[in-house]
Amino acid sequence: MLVDGKWTADWQPVQATDEKGGFVRQVSSFRHWVTPDGAAGPTGEAGFPAEAGRYHLYVALICPWASRTLMARALKGLEKAVPVSIVEPVLTDEGWRFGDYPGADRDGVNGAAYLHELYSRADPHYTGRATVPVLWDKQRKTIVNNESADILRMFNSGFGALATPAFDFYPADLQGAIDSLNGEIYPRLNNGVYRAGFATTQGAYEEAVGDVFSMLDALETRLQSGDGPYLFGGRLTEADIRLFVTLVRFDAAYHGLFKCNLRRLADYPHLHAYMLRILAVPGVRATVSLDHIKRGYYSIRALNPTGIVPVGPALPELEDRRHCTTE
């Protein structure tokens, strides 16, 4: 992590634990918002108006949080307005690195070798982990926001006429219901798999696994009895995006490496079909790289000291696809 703007020690996946030995995730530090007229958003300061080419998105294809923003960018037609750079999948001793791994990029905006350099450029005294996604302002030379939930909503409504109106991920009449469902899925499933994988006590692990599978069971029932292809009927919302990025990684990484192995996603017929429906939405498949997902997760030495990447599982619906475009 960075301490007072200086990189220190080796990259460690677990920075904090609770009293039970459970994994505690770092809170995002940069919380400004892009808005159509540059007015202040829900957090942070004003001065970030929507302008084509001004902002740059940094992501990792292995990371579900970053992939939320990549999906929203694609579905809202913002690929040309907000270019993207993709870090390499293998986590190094200095965290995320730019480079020449297939599907990854060099940093053509700031010339950084490692993502943490962007954080110290934005704040020379920054202390914390250097995480993805990062939304960078090329004009002010700073990080606008590094919270995926915020960036997802910015791409939904913050770029005004630059974005396509084909999707509204956070419609006014569903906002309360979306927030409520997100509030269940995030701790129990999105972050639940990490709580299981990075638990440091048996009790914390078993509690997390219980949350993961009770949530999957509830979602399977919801989709079985629902009246549409998505969580809220016929409208694809941010709740679907937030759920999809976890589901698409489940059998490839969380089931084995994170010890979430009571059942596979493939054992949930309605959830599995739902994941494939979202994968088939134009623009989504290009944001998913099974190679980056497996290479990245299995490079975490704390969980896989040998670094051996398993050949399986066989996931033909996700394999042999081109990596995300950086246009």
N, C-alpha and C positions, 0 to 999 in steps of 0.2 A: 504494500500500500504506500501511498504518499504521506509523508509527515513533514509539515511546513514546506510543501512544494518539492520535496526531495524523495526519490524512490528509495525504499528501505526494505531489506530482507527479501525472502522468496515469496512468491505468490502463494497465499493460503486460502482455500475455499471457505473456511469457517473463521470469521473474525470475532464472533461473540456467541455466547450460549446463555440460556436462561438457567434458573436454579435447578431445573430437571435435566440439564444437559442437552436441551433442545436448540436447534439452529435458529439464530436471530439474524434477519436480513438488515443490511445497512439502509438507512433512510436516504433518499435522493436529496442532493444539495442544491442543484440549480433548478429553479422553478418559475422562470419567466415564461411568458406565452406570446406566440405569434397571433395577432388578431388582424382582421381585415383593415382596420384604420390605425393600428399601432397603439390603441388604448391598452391599459393594463388588463391582464386577465385575472382569473380567480386568485392567483398568487404572483409574487414577484413585482417587477416594475414595468412601466410602459416603455415604448420606444422600439418595438419589434413589429413593424407593419408587414403585411403579406406582400412579398415582392418575388417574382420569378427569378431564380438564380441566386438569390441572396443567401439562402440557407442550404446547409449540407448535412446529410444524415449519415452517421457512422453506426454500423451494425455488425453483429456476428450472426451467421446463419445457424449456429448451434443454439443460440440463446432464445428462449421463448419470449422473453420480455422485448428484446429487440425485434423479433419477428412480428409481434403485434403491430409495431409501427410500420414495418415493411409491407405487411398486408394492407393496412389502411392507406398507405401511400399509393399502392397499386390500384386498389379498388376505387379510390377517389381521383385517379388519373393525374397524379402529381409527379410522375416519374421525371418529366422534363423540368418542371418547376423546382423540384428538390432533388438534385443528384445524390447518389449514395456511394459510400465506400465500405467495403466488406473486409473485416480483419481475417487473418488466418484462423483455422479452427483449433489448432493445438495451443493450449495454454502454456506460456513460457514462464520462466522465473520472474519476468517483468510484466506478466499479464498478457493482455491482447496485443498482438503484433501485426503490422502491415507487411505484406510480402507477396510472393509469387505462387503460393499454393493455388491449384486450380479452383477457380471460383472466388478467389480473394483478390485484393487490390493493394497497390502502393497508395500512400496518401498524397494525392496530387494537389490538395488544397493547402496543407500546412507543412508538407514534407516530413511529417513525424514518422519515426520508426516504430514507436509504441504508442498505444492509446493514452497512456498516462501523461504523455507530453502535452496533450491537448488540455488536460486538467490544470497542469502547472502553468500553461500559457494563459488560461482563463483566470486563474487565481494563483499567483506565485507562492501563496502561503496555504494552499489547499492541503487539508489532511483528510484522508479517507481512501477508499478503494476507487479505482478507475473502471467504471462499469459502462456497458452498452445498454440501451442506445444513447447516442449523443446527438443533439440537434445543435449545429454550429452556425453562428452568424458570421459570415465572411466580411461584412462591412464593419461590425464592431469588434471583430476578432475575439469572440468569447462564446462560451456555451450558453445557449438559450435555456435548454432544459435537458435533464438526463433521467426524467421519470417517464417510463413508457406509457403509463395510463394518461398522463397529461398530453404527451405527443400524439397519442391515438386520437384524443378529442380535438387537438389542434388541427390535425389533418382532416377531421370530419367537418369542422366549421370555421377554423381560424384562417383559412386561405381564401375564403370568399369565392369570387368568380374564377379563380385559378383552378378550382377543383370541380369535378363533375358532380351534379346533383343526383346521380343515379342511386346513390345509397345515402341514407341518414342513419348513422350508427347509434345515435343518441336522441331519438325523436322525443319531443316534449311530453307526449302522452304516455310514454313508457319509462321516463327517466327514473321515477321512484322504484318501479319494478326491476329495472336493470341494475340500479344501485344495490337493491336488496339481494338479487341473485349473485352479483359480483361479490358481495360481502360474505356469501356462503362459499362460493367456489374458490375464491382466492386463498383463504387460510387452510381450507381442508384439502384442496386438490392442487391448484397452481403452485402454491408454496408448500403444500403438504408433501409432495414428492421430495422436495429439498429437505424438509424437516426429517423425513425418513432417511434419505441418503446421507445426510451430514449429522445425524444424531450421534451423540457421544455416550449415551447410556441406553440400555435395553428398554427401560421404561419409556423414554422419549421416543425411541424408534417405534415401539408397539403402538403408542398413542397416535403417532403420525400415520402409520399404516392403516390403523382403524379409521381415521378420518378420510384418508384417500379412498378407501373402498366403500365406505358408507356414502360418500359423495358420488362416486361412480354409480352405485346402486340407485341412488335417488335420481340421477340424471337419466339413467336407462329407463326408469319408470316414467319420468316426465316425457321423454321422447316417444315412448310406446303409447302413451295416452294422449299425446298432444294433437293439435289440429293443423300442423304445418311442418315444413321441412326443417325449421330452425327452432331455437328455444322460445321465441315469441311468435309462433305461427309462421306467416309467410315473409316476415321482415328479418333480414340479416342485420343484427345489431352488434355493438361492441362486446356484448356478453358472448356471442358466438365466436368472435375473434379471440377473445381471452381464453375461452375453453379450447378452441381448436389447436392452438399452439402447444398446449400440454398434451392433448390426445395424440397428435401426430408424432410426438416423441416417446410415447409411453412404451410401446413394445420394443422399440429400438434401444432405449436407454434406461428408462425408469424401472421397468420390470426386472431387469437383470442387475445393472450396476447400482441402482438405488434401493435394491431389495424390496421393491413393491411387487412381489411375485405371488400374491394370492390368486390373481387371475390376470389374463392378458386383456388388452382392449379388444382383441379379436373374439374374446369370449362374451362380449356384450354386443349382441347383434344390432340393436338400434343405435347405440353409440358409435359402433364401427361404421355403419351405413351413413350416419350423420357426418362423421369425419370425412368420408369419401365424397359426400355431397358438397361439402365446403371446399374440399380439394379441387373439385371440378369447376368451381366458380371461376370464370375467366380472370386471370391475373394471379390467382392464389398459388398454383402449383410452382410457378417460377420463384416463389419465396421460400420453398422447402428444398433442402439439400440433405438427403439421408447420409451422404458421405461426410459432410461437415458435422452433422449431428453426432454420428458415431465417432469420428476422429476426435472431435472436441471433448465429448464427455469422457471417453476412455483415455484421454490424456491427463486427467486429473489424478495426480500421483497419490493423493491421500486415499483415493478409492480404488486405484488400479496401479499399483507400484511398478508393474512390468511394462505398462503401456501397450500391451497386446490388445488389438482391436478384434472383437469376435467376427467371424464370417457371417453369422446369422444375427438376428432372425431373418428369414426370407420374407420380405415385404415387397412383392412385385409391383404393387400399386405406387410405390414411392421410389423405385429404383430406375436407373438408366435415364434420368432426366437431366436436362441442362441446368446449370446453376443460375442463380438469380442474375438478371441483367443489371448492369451498373449505369445504364443510360439515364 
